[in-house]
Amino acid sequence: MGHKKFRILAISSALIVSACSFSEDSLWPSLTGEDPAGSTEQAQAAQPAAAQQAQAGQQAVQAAAANQAPAPGQPALGTGNFVPTGVTPGAPTGTFVGKKVVELRDELKRLQGNIASQNAELQKLRGQLVGNSRRYHGTIAAVNARLQVGTTPGNPILVQQFKSAQADLSRVAQDVSEMNQLANSIGSSSTMSAFLSESAKSAFAISGAIDEDHRQLAILEDEVNRTDVLIDRLLTEVSGDVRRQTNYVTTEQANLNLMSAGIKSGEIYGGSLMNVAMASAGGGMQVSAGAPMSTANRRPLVVIRFDRNDVPYQQALYNAVSRVLEKRPDAVFDLVAVAPAAGGQARVALNSNKARRQAEGVLRSLIEMGLPPARVAVAAKTSADTRTNEVHLYIR
């Protein structure tokens, strides 16, 4: 089977595979991420001193970022500058068609004024996106550099920088939202342009026109058509920017969640597990683990033995799952809480409840690392071969 190709990581003194029967349980309550600082009381106690240091560090980051090129992690934005060419003036002829030409010319002027405003808004939003992205990447680079050399779990300075990065990414997301609203506004301009084009064509068929009316009408029709092409190019480029930047924000949000987990443990992990899978597959995937499978005759990918408090399993767990997803981007997993079967009914019940909570913590860690909850099926069992609580992770 494919899972035998992967290295088994055992976070314990020995690897134990149970031969007992497998009992399925319903999925446990949904889990939410935690503040990287830990508890609220801990964060408040450390905040005053950390805030001053973090503020100084953030100012240095922002000053350095101001002179850098656009952040390498941000997709390229379009470079088009969409300026209307203007409307050729014309003299009134006194005919009904001549009056219609004047009305259409005024409508075209208003339309081109809207396009000029929309183009100015686009250029402003692009500048904001680049600036906010620079600040964001500058901050997370500082955090990752500190995590790379090692630091204390829940370092309050990193917590403050993390919150600053969150705020910067929120501003990027707001810029993208405003750009999406701009695309809707440009769509309305496109509708108006189509109306003017049809109106100009229809005016040629109106009786009572003189040659000058048709001459001015022909000029107006050409300018409407050029404006329509400009709007189409503008809308295409804005829509492309929105699509790429939306995907970028989604990816960075997942990476921020993983960074939060890294700050809590004082270690650096890497990219979000979902981003690892998508990069390996070359696109997004909708995969669901469904119901847990029997663990009989299966070797676990990871065994976490909870034989002491605060077992440091996160880094090894991330490395194991990341390597799996690099080779099998569509992989799904079974997470099993294993409790000892010895010690009487009351003791077994206590151990089983504790094993469930420990498996819940492992599941929370996987979710924080970017693995979608739908990729993991959760179950529990007891084993006569186990002396202490364990959590097993299997790959299908």
Residue, then its C-alpha position, 0 to 999 in steps of 0.5 A: m500500500g502507498h502509506k508504507k512508503f512513508r517514514i513512520l514518526a513515533i513520538s514515544s519510546a516505542l511504537i505500539v499497534s493495537a490488534c483490538s477491535f475498532s469502535e467508531d464514534s461520532l465526530w467531536p465538537s468543532l474546534t476553533g483556533e486560539d490566540p498565540a499568546g495563550s490564555t487571556e490572563q497571560a497575554q494581559a500580564a505580558q502586554p505592557a512591556a511587550a507592546q513597547q518593544a513590538q512597536a519599536g520593531q514594527q516601526a523599523v519593519q515598516a521603514a524598511a518595507a517602504n523602500q522595498a520592491p513589491a512583496p515576492g509572495q503577492p501576485a502581480l497586479g495589472t499595469g494598464n492605465f485606462v484613460p478615455t480619449g475624449v469626445t469630439p465636439g459638434a455643432p447643433t443642426g436644428t433637426f430631430v436627429g441633430k438633437k439626438v446626437v447632442e444627447l448621445r454626445d452628452e451621455l458619452k461625456r458622462l460615461q467617459g468621466n465615470i471611466a476616468s474616475q474608475n481608472a483613478e480608483l483602480q490606480k489608487l487601490r493598486g498602490q494601497l494593495v502593494g503598500n499593505s502587502r509590503r508591510y504584511h510580508g515585512t512583519i511576518a518575515a521578522v516573526n519567521a526570522r525569530l522563530q527560525v532561531g528559536t524563541t520562548p513559547g507565546n513570546p509576547i513580542l511575536v504576539q504583538q507582531f502577529k496581531s500587526a500582520q493580521a491587521d495588515l492582511s485585513r487591510v489587503a482584504q479590504d482593498v480587494s473587496e473595494m476592487n471587487q466593488l469597482a469591478n461591479s461599477i465598471g460592469s454598470s459602465s459597460t451596460m451603459s456603453a452597450f446602450l449608447s452603441e445601440s442608440a447610435k446605430s438606431a439613430f441612422a434609421i431615423s428620418g429627417a436627418i441631414d448629411e451633417d447629422h450622419r457625419q457627426l453620428a458616425i464620429l460619435e459611433d466610432e468614439v462609443n465603440r472605442t470607449d466600449v473596448l476601453i471598458d472591456r479591457l478595464l473590466t478584464e484587468v480588474s477582474g483578473d486582479v480581484r481573482r488573483q488577490t483573493n486567492y492570495v489573501t486566502t492563502e496568507q490567512a491559512n499561513l497566518n493560522l499556522m504562524s499562530a501555532g508556531i508562536k504558541s510553541g516557539e517553533i517555525y513550521g512552514g507553509s499551511l498544509m492545505n497550501v502544500a497540498m494545493a501546490s503539489a496538486g497544481g490546484g484546489m481539491q475537494v476531498s473528504a475523509g468520511a467515516p473512519m476506517s478500521t485500523a486492523n493491520r494498518r501501521p500508524l504514520v504518527v504515534i503520540r504517547f502522552d506519558r507526560n505533560d506537554v508532549p512536544y509533538q507538533q513539529a514532528l506531526y507537521n513534518a510527517v503530514s507535510r511530507v505525505l501531502e507533498k507526495r499525495p496531495d489528496a491524502v486523508f487521515d484517520l485520527v484515533a484516540v487509544a486508551p489502555a483497556a486495563g484497570g477496571q471499568a471506571r479507570v478505562a472510562l477516565n482514560s478514554n475521556k482523557a484520550r479523547r481530549q488529547a486527540e482533540g488537541v492533536l486535531r486542533s493542531l492539525i487544523e491550525m497547521g492548515l489541514p481541513p477538518a474534512r480531511v480527518a476522520v476521528a474515532a476512539k478505541t481501547s487497547a490491552d497492549t497500551r499502558t498509557n494514552e496515545v493518539h495514532l494518526y493513519i494515512r489511507 
